[in-house]
Amino acid sequence: MAYRAGTVAVVGRTNVGKSTFINAILGRKVVIVSDKPQTTRNRIRCILTTSEAQVVFVDTPGLHQPLNKLSAHLQREALRSLAGLDAVVYMTEPSGQVDPYDALMLPRIQTLPCPKVLLVNKSDQARGNSLPETLLAYDRLNLFSDIVPVSSLKGTNLDRALAVIIGHLPAGTPLFDADASTDRPLAFVAAELVREKLYAETYQELPYATAVEVEEIEERADPPLTSIYATIIVAKESQKAIVIGSRGAKLKEIGTQARVDLENLLGHKVFLSLHVKVKPKWTEDETEVARLTGD
């Protein structure tokens, strides 16, 4: 059997579970996960290499209605991810019908000259007949070559989903080194992990319009130590106080959690230094949006 390799975009509306699916398939955390909408801000290539295939998953910002410069940037990133693909994975949930927002976006997906696979995620949360009704509703569209119900959180049907995806890839040689897990540098990954913990610790108190900027990374060989110096960007002084918390407790907790993930990723000790800076109205400044979202 010929070796297969290709690029697959994972697309869908916000908070449908795209990042959770990719992390589950890879068996490690590469992209951040949050219940907060619009968590993913960039096209992030996540690489799975097996003895039979290399799948380059492109995790995309969720499809949504733009509200400001930041959300418009996220929408452009999601749509840009649809160029030059070998396959598209569209993700939805078991609502019992075609999601109204999917109905607006699927005509664009239909025009793409590559195979299209539908994953109905969160199948474990389906009520009554909502799962089979969802499968039938999307099947009637005659858009998808395969429709697979999955639960990224529970791991249900992920092997089947991966086999279907690989089956649509062309024969070829690997696109990345076998040990690569992402095409993004450490600074980007570190900033993303800090932002994930920031969301988790300030979910009800802070809007999603925050950013993390890694300013410096130092590497020491013996014993191995990576020192990372990063700044959390907020839009208001009141938000800065929320992030820091009483006597710095919240900022310390954010840093501790992010450091643990970084150490698991790198396999050695990490020193993480975090500061908080206010940049008023940065989400309305296209230059700042591009710079602080990793472009």
C-alpha positions as CSV (number, residue, x, y, z in Angstrom):
1,M,0.0,0.0,0.0
2,A,1.4,3.4,-1.0
3,Y,2.4,5.9,1.6
4,R,-0.1,8.8,1.8
5,A,0.6,12.4,2.7
6,G,-1.5,15.6,2.5
7,T,-3.0,18.6,4.1
8,V,-6.5,18.5,5.7
9,A,-8.3,21.6,7.0
10,V,-10.6,21.1,10.0
11,V,-13.4,23.7,9.6
12,G,-16.6,24.5,11.5
13,R,-18.3,27.2,13.5
14,T,-16.8,28.3,16.8
15,N,-16.7,26.0,19.8
16,V,-17.6,22.9,17.9
17,G,-14.5,21.0,19.1
18,K,-12.0,21.3,16.2
19,S,-9.0,21.8,18.5
20,T,-10.1,19.0,20.8
21,F,-10.4,16.6,17.9
22,I,-6.9,17.4,16.6
23,N,-5.3,17.0,20.0
24,A,-7.1,13.7,20.5
25,I,-5.9,12.4,17.1
26,L,-2.3,13.5,17.8
27,G,-2.4,12.1,21.3
28,R,-0.9,15.2,22.8
29,K,-1.8,18.9,23.3
30,V,-0.6,20.9,20.3
31,V,-3.4,23.4,20.0
32,I,-5.2,25.1,22.9
33,V,-8.7,24.3,23.9
34,S,-11.4,26.4,25.6
35,D,-15.1,26.7,25.9
36,K,-14.7,30.4,25.1
37,P,-15.7,31.1,21.5
38,Q,-13.0,32.1,19.0
39,T,-10.2,30.6,21.0
40,T,-8.2,29.5,17.9
41,R,-6.9,32.6,16.1
42,N,-4.5,31.3,13.4
43,R,-4.2,28.5,10.9
44,I,-2.1,26.1,12.9
45,R,-0.6,23.0,11.1
46,C,-0.5,20.0,13.4
47,I,1.3,17.0,12.1
48,L,0.5,13.3,12.6
49,T,3.0,10.8,11.2
50,T,2.4,7.1,11.2
51,S,4.0,4.2,9.3
52,E,1.3,4.5,6.6
53,A,0.7,8.3,6.3
54,Q,1.4,11.8,7.3
55,V,-1.6,14.0,7.9
56,V,-1.1,17.7,8.2
57,F,-4.1,19.0,10.0
58,V,-4.9,22.7,9.7
59,D,-6.7,23.9,12.8
60,T,-8.7,27.0,11.8
61,P,-10.4,29.8,13.7
62,G,-14.1,29.1,14.0
63,L,-16.5,30.4,11.4
64,H,-18.5,33.3,12.9
65,Q,-20.0,36.7,12.2
66,P,-17.3,39.3,12.5
67,L,-17.9,42.0,15.1
68,N,-14.6,44.0,15.1
69,K,-11.1,44.0,13.5
70,L,-10.0,41.0,15.5
71,S,-13.1,38.8,14.7
72,A,-12.8,39.9,11.0
73,H,-9.2,38.8,11.0
74,L,-10.2,35.4,12.5
75,Q,-12.9,34.9,9.8
76,R,-10.3,35.7,7.1
77,E,-7.9,33.2,8.6
78,A,-10.6,30.5,8.6
79,L,-11.5,31.1,4.9
80,R,-7.8,31.4,3.8
81,S,-7.3,27.9,5.2
82,L,-9.5,26.5,2.4
83,A,-6.9,26.9,-0.3
84,G,-4.7,24.1,-1.6
85,L,-6.1,21.3,0.4
86,D,-6.1,17.6,-0.2
87,A,-9.3,17.1,1.9
88,V,-11.7,19.1,4.2
89,V,-13.1,17.9,7.5
90,Y,-16.2,19.9,8.3
91,M,-17.3,19.5,11.9
92,T,-20.8,20.0,13.4
93,E,-22.9,18.9,16.4
94,P,-25.9,16.6,16.6
95,S,-28.7,19.2,16.7
96,G,-31.1,17.0,14.7
97,Q,-31.0,19.3,11.6
98,V,-28.5,21.2,9.4
99,D,-27.1,23.9,11.6
100,P,-28.4,27.3,10.3
101,Y,-24.8,28.7,10.2
102,D,-23.6,25.6,8.4
103,A,-26.3,26.2,5.8
104,L,-24.7,29.6,5.1
105,M,-21.1,28.3,4.9
106,L,-21.5,24.9,3.2
107,P,-22.1,26.4,-0.3
108,R,-18.5,27.7,-0.1
109,I,-17.2,24.3,1.0
110,Q,-19.0,22.7,-1.9
111,T,-17.0,24.7,-4.4
112,L,-13.7,23.2,-3.1
113,P,-12.1,20.7,-5.5
114,C,-11.2,18.1,-2.9
115,P,-12.9,15.4,-0.9
116,K,-15.1,16.5,2.0
117,V,-15.7,14.6,5.2
118,L,-18.3,15.5,7.8
119,L,-17.6,14.7,11.5
120,V,-20.6,15.0,13.8
121,N,-18.8,15.8,17.1
122,K,-20.1,15.5,20.6
123,S,-22.1,12.4,19.7
124,D,-22.0,11.3,23.3
125,Q,-24.1,14.4,24.2
126,A,-26.8,13.6,21.6
127,R,-30.4,13.4,23.0
128,G,-33.1,11.2,21.7
129,N,-32.9,10.7,17.9
130,S,-30.9,13.9,17.3
131,L,-27.8,12.0,16.2
132,P,-29.4,9.9,13.4
133,E,-31.6,12.8,12.4
134,T,-28.4,15.0,12.0
135,L,-26.7,12.3,10.0
136,L,-29.7,12.0,7.6
137,A,-30.1,15.8,7.3
138,Y,-26.5,16.3,6.2
139,D,-26.5,13.2,4.0
140,R,-29.4,14.7,2.0
141,L,-27.1,17.6,1.1
142,N,-25.1,15.2,-1.1
143,L,-22.0,17.2,-0.2
144,F,-19.9,14.8,1.9
145,S,-18.1,11.6,0.7
146,D,-18.2,10.3,4.3
147,I,-20.1,11.2,7.4
148,V,-18.7,9.9,10.8
149,P,-20.2,10.5,14.2
150,V,-17.4,11.1,16.8
151,S,-16.8,12.2,20.3
152,S,-13.4,13.9,20.5
153,L,-13.6,14.2,24.3
154,K,-14.5,10.5,24.8
155,G,-12.4,9.2,21.9
156,T,-15.3,7.6,20.2
157,N,-14.9,6.6,16.5
158,L,-11.6,8.6,16.2
159,D,-9.8,5.6,14.6
160,R,-12.5,5.3,12.0
161,A,-12.5,9.1,11.3
162,L,-8.7,9.0,10.8
163,A,-8.9,6.0,8.5
164,V,-11.5,7.8,6.4
165,I,-9.4,10.9,6.2
166,I,-6.2,9.1,5.3
167,G,-8.1,7.2,2.6
168,H,-8.7,10.5,0.8
169,L,-5.0,11.6,0.8
170,P,-2.8,11.3,-2.3
171,A,0.1,8.9,-2.4
172,G,3.3,10.8,-1.7
173,T,6.3,11.4,0.6
174,P,6.1,13.1,4.1
175,L,5.8,16.9,4.0
176,F,7.5,17.4,7.4
177,D,10.1,15.6,9.6
178,A,8.7,12.5,11.3
179,D,9.2,14.0,14.8
180,A,7.5,17.3,14.0
181,S,4.1,18.0,15.7
182,T,3.5,21.6,14.4
183,D,4.9,24.1,11.9
184,R,4.8,26.8,14.6
185,P,7.9,27.9,16.6
186,L,8.2,27.5,20.4
187,A,7.3,31.2,21.0
188,F,4.0,30.7,19.3
189,V,3.2,27.5,21.1
190,A,4.2,29.1,24.5
191,A,2.0,32.1,23.9
192,E,-0.9,29.9,23.0
193,L,-0.6,27.8,26.1
194,V,-0.5,30.9,28.3
195,R,-3.6,32.2,26.6
196,E,-5.4,28.9,27.2
197,K,-4.7,29.2,30.9
198,L,-5.6,32.8,30.9
199,Y,-9.1,31.9,29.5
200,A,-9.5,29.1,32.0
201,E,-8.7,31.3,35.0
202,T,-10.7,34.4,33.9
203,Y,-13.5,32.8,31.9
204,Q,-16.4,34.8,33.4
205,E,-14.5,38.0,34.1
206,L,-12.4,38.8,31.0
207,P,-13.4,39.2,27.3
208,Y,-11.7,37.0,24.8
209,A,-9.9,40.0,23.4
210,T,-6.6,39.3,25.1
211,A,-3.3,38.3,23.6
212,V,0.1,36.9,24.7
213,E,3.4,38.1,23.3
214,V,6.6,36.1,23.9
215,E,9.5,38.6,24.1
216,E,12.4,36.3,24.7
217,I,13.4,32.7,25.0
218,E,16.7,31.5,26.5
219,E,18.0,27.9,26.2
220,R,20.4,26.3,28.6
221,A,21.9,22.9,27.8
222,D,23.2,21.4,31.0
223,P,21.0,20.8,32.8
224,P,18.3,21.5,30.2
225,L,16.3,24.7,31.0
226,T,14.1,26.9,28.8
227,S,13.4,30.4,30.1
228,I,10.5,32.1,28.5
229,Y,9.6,35.8,29.1
230,A,6.1,36.7,28.0
231,T,3.6,39.6,28.3
232,I,-0.2,39.3,28.5
233,I,-1.9,42.1,26.6
234,V,-5.3,43.4,27.7
235,A,-7.4,46.4,26.6
236,K,-8.2,48.1,29.9
237,E,-6.6,48.7,33.3
238,S,-9.5,47.0,35.0
239,Q,-8.7,43.8,32.9
240,K,-5.1,44.0,34.1
241,A,-6.2,43.9,37.7
242,I,-8.4,40.8,36.9
243,V,-5.4,39.0,35.3
244,I,-3.0,39.8,38.1
245,G,-5.6,39.0,40.9
246,S,-5.3,39.5,44.6
247,R,-1.6,39.8,45.5
248,G,-0.7,38.4,42.1
249,A,-2.4,35.0,42.8
250,K,-4.2,34.7,39.5
251,L,-1.2,35.5,37.4
252,K,0.9,33.1,39.4
253,E,-1.7,30.3,38.8
254,I,-1.8,31.1,35.0
255,G,1.9,30.8,34.9
256,T,2.1,27.6,36.9
257,Q,-0.4,25.8,34.7
258,A,1.2,27.0,31.5
259,R,4.7,26.0,32.7
260,V,3.5,22.4,33.5
261,D,2.2,22.1,29.9
262,L,5.4,23.5,28.5
263,E,7.5,21.1,30.5
264,N,5.4,18.2,29.3
265,L,5.8,19.3,25.8
266,L,9.6,20.0,25.9
267,G,10.5,17.2,28.3
268,H,12.6,19.4,30.6
269,K,12.4,22.2,33.2
270,V,10.9,25.6,32.1
271,F,11.2,29.0,33.8
272,L,8.2,31.1,32.7
273,S,8.0,34.9,33.5
274,L,4.7,36.7,32.9
275,H,3.8,40.3,32.9
276,V,0.6,42.2,32.0
277,K,0.4,45.3,29.8
278,V,-2.5,47.5,28.7
279,K,-2.9,48.3,25.0
280,P,-6.2,50.3,24.7
281,K,-8.4,49.3,21.7
282,W,-5.8,46.9,20.3
283,T,-8.6,44.7,18.8
284,E,-9.6,47.7,16.5
285,D,-6.1,48.2,15.2
286,E,-5.4,46.0,12.1
287,T,-1.6,46.2,12.6
288,E,-1.8,45.2,16.2
289,V,-4.3,42.4,15.5
290,A,-1.9,41.0,12.9
291,R,1.1,41.3,15.1
292,L,-0.5,39.9,18.3
293,T,-2.3,37.0,16.7
294,G,1.0,35.6,15.2
295,D,0.9,36.7,11.6
